Amino acid sequence: MRIIDTHTRLVDVTGAQWRANREEILARHSEHAQQCTPAECGYAGHRDGAVDSFVHVSSTVERELCLAEVDWVERIARLHDLDLVMIAGVDPDRSGAEILADLEVFAGSESFRGVRLPLGMPSDLPFVENLLHWLAERSLVVEFSPTADQVPAWVTALEKHPHLVSVVGYDTWVIPPQARVEDDWRDAFRAYADGNVDAWQVTLPRDEQTAVVSPEIIRPWLELGVETLGWDRLMFASTLSLDTSATQYPTLIAEFEKLLDFAPEEDRAKFWSDNAAAAYRM
């Protein structure tokens, strides 16, 4: 069965910002027989064959870094034959005109599929309406990670653009890892389900750099998603960086398969790849 990870990151470990972590990254791959040079470590995650396709989600909103990242990601994807599309970051402190001007540059990339807004960003910022309109006109994706109380307002904003693909992603940056679902998130799921919006990523609870693989934590969120949103609007996302995922993917996938064992193969295929392939045009 094809697997698409809808939230992962390529990491340029040759960049200055990664200098302090480079030896640690090299040592980690060496321990797991993933020998590689610093220039290769950032893309080791695809080598075990556990995941077929990737959505690279930018972790920066700084303009110059974003512009440089688009070219770099495309070059690395070609070099390593990665089936990959990208989601760019947006700096909410810049003007709407500046944001759209940068997006016109991003749109020149054959891999560009949309933008991800910063964690907890409200829907009523001045540039949001024009941004959603720009994305909708181009059949692109808007991703956001709202707090529970922000979901209804986002649904209202998104309903003005019924053809825009929207994706809500959550992990422990939004939700503390615990084996229960609070009522405010149940209400948020219902608000999203009732609105004319598209997909919810089932991401993994995280502990800094290490994914917490815990069926007990993930199960209630997955069950609520199936009950409220249905299989047509759920997608797998790890939130891992490809420099750390090489040895973690098989375990993560195996744990999710345990959770999905009640689902028909058709619904499992929607979760692992079909919904993502449609949303991100892969």
N, C-alpha and C positions, 0 to 999 in steps of 0.2 A: 504494500500500500504506500502510495506517495505521501511524504511528510513535508509540509512547509512550516518553517519557524517564522512566525509573523512579527517577531520582535527580537532581533539580534543585532550585533554591532561588529563591524570590522574595526580593528584597532591598529593604528600605525605605530608599532612599538619602536620604530626608528625615530619618531618625533621627540623633540626635546622634553615634552611633558611626561614622557614615559621612561625617561632615563633612569629614574630612581627605582622603577619596578622591573627593568629589563632582565636583570640577573635572576630575579625571582621567577619571572615568566619562563626563562630558559630552563631553570632548574626544575620547574613543575613539569614541563614537557619531557625533559630528560628522564625523570622518574617514571614516566608512563610510556617510555619508548617512543616518544614523539620528538625525536631529535630534529632540531631545526635551527636556522640562523635567526638573528633578530628580525631580519626583513621578512621572514616567513611565518614567524610565530603567530602573527595576528590572524592568519587564515587557516590555522591547523584544524579548526573545528569541523571542516567539511570532509576530512580525509577518512574518517571511519565509516562513511557511507550511511550513517543512521538517519541523516536528514538530507533531503534531495534539493530543497530550494530555500532561499532566505530572503527576508525583508530586512535590510539594513536600516536601522532607525538612528538618526544622528543624535549624539549626546551633547551637542554644542549649539548655542544660539548666536555665538559671535560671528559677525558678518564675514570677515575675511577667512575664518576657519571653515565656515559653511561653504563658501564659494570654492575654496581649495579642495574641500572634502569631496565635492561632486566629481571632479575630475579624477581624484585619487581612487575613489571607490570603483568607478567604471574601469579604470586601468587594471586594478587588482582583480576585479571580477573576470575580465578578459584573460589576464595572465594565468589565472588559476582555474579557468573554465567553471566559474561559479554561476549557477542559475540564481540570479539575485536582482532585486529591484531596491530602490532606496526611498526613504522618507526623510525630508530635510527638517531642520529645526527652524524656529521663528523666534525673533527677539521682540517681546511685547512692548519694550520701551522705545522702539523705533516707530516712525510714523507709518501710516498705512501705505502711503505712496512709496516709501522706501522699501517696505516689505514686498509689495507687488513688483517693484522693479527688480529686486533680487530673484523673486520667483520666476520672472520671465527668463532670467539667466538659467535657473535650474531646469526650466521646462525644455531647454535645448538638449538635455540629456535623454537618451532613449530609455534610461532606467528610472527616471524620476516618476514617482507615483503620488506625491502629495506631501503634506507637512504634519508634524506632530507639535502640539502646543504644550507649553510648560505645565508641569504638575500644578493642579489646583487653580488654573487660570479661569477667571469668570468669563461668562459669555457676553457681558455688556461692555467690554472695552470698545473704544471707537472704531478700531480697524476690523473688528470681527466680521461685521456684515459684508464689507467689500471683499474680505478674504474668502468667506464662504461662497460668495457669488463667483469669484474668480476660479475657485477650485471646481465648482459645480459646472461651469461652462466648459471645462476641459476634462470632465469625467475623472477627476482626481479624488484623492482621499484626504479627509481631515481626521487626525487622531488626537484624542485628548484624554487626560486622566483627572477627572473631576472628583471632588469630594462628594459624598452622598447628597448633601443639601444643594449642590450645584446642578445636579442632573436634570431636574424639571426645567430650569431656565435654559439649559443647553438644548433640551428637546424642543422647546418653543422656538429657539433660534434656528435649529436644523430643519424644522418642519417647513420653513419658508423656502427650502431648497430640496424638494423631494427627490431629486435625481443625484444628490450628493451622497457619496459613500462616506459614512462616519463610522469610526471605530473607537470604542471605549476600551482602554487598557487599564488594568489595575494590578498592583502588587503591594508589597509592604511599605512602599513609599506613600501609599494611600491608606492601606488597610493593615493593621497589625496582624501577624500570623496567629490565628487562634481557630480552634475547631468548632466555631459556631458563627452564624451570620446575624449581625445586629439588625434590629428592626428598620433602622434608617436605610440600610443597604437593601433590604427587601423592598422597601418603598421605592428606592432608586431603580432597582431592576424593573419593577412594575411600570414606573413612569417611562422608562426607556422602551419597554415592550409595547406600551400603548401608543407611543409616538411613531411617526413615519421615519424611522431611522434604522440603521442596518446591522451592525455587528458588535459583538462584545468579545474581547480577547480573554481567554482563560489563562492568565499568566501565573507564574509560580511565586509563592512566598519566598522572600530572599533574606539572607543574613549576610549583609555586606557583599563580599565577593563569592559567597558559597550558596548555591541553591539549597533550600531546605526541602528535601524530597520527603513529603509526609502526606500519605493518602488521607490521614485523619483531618489534616488541615484543608486539603484541596477539595475533598469530597462534598462538604456542604455547599461550597460555592458552585461546583459543577452541577450538583443536583438542582440548586436554585436556578441556575442558568438554563438547564434543560426544561424545568417546569415552567419557567416564566417566559423565556426567550425562544426556546425550541432549538433544535439542532441546526436549523438554517442560519442561525446568527451567532454561533460559537466557533472560535478558532483557537488553535494552539499557539502559544507564544512563550518562549523561555525567558526572555529579558537577559540572556547570557551574552557575553562577548565571545567572539570566535577564538580569542586567545585562551579562553578558559574552558570552552565547551567540549573540546575533543574527547575528554574522558568522561564527561558528565551526560552527554546526550543519551547513550544507551540506557543508563539507569533511569533518567527522567522519563524516557519513552516507555520503558517497562512498567514504571509506576503508574503512568497514565493509562496504559493498556489494562492494568488491573481495575482501575476505576471505570473503564469503558466496557468491561466484559458483559454488561447487561444490555448493551446497545447493539442493534442490528448492524451488519457490515456497512450498509448504505449510510447510516448516521455516523458511524465512526469515520468513514471516508470524508463526510462533510466537515467534521471537526478537524481532521488531520490535514486536509488539503483542498477539498472542493470549494468551500466557502472562501478561503484565502485566494485561490486561483481566480475566482470571479471578482473579488473585491479589489485585488491588486493587479488584475489583468496579467496573470503569469501563465 
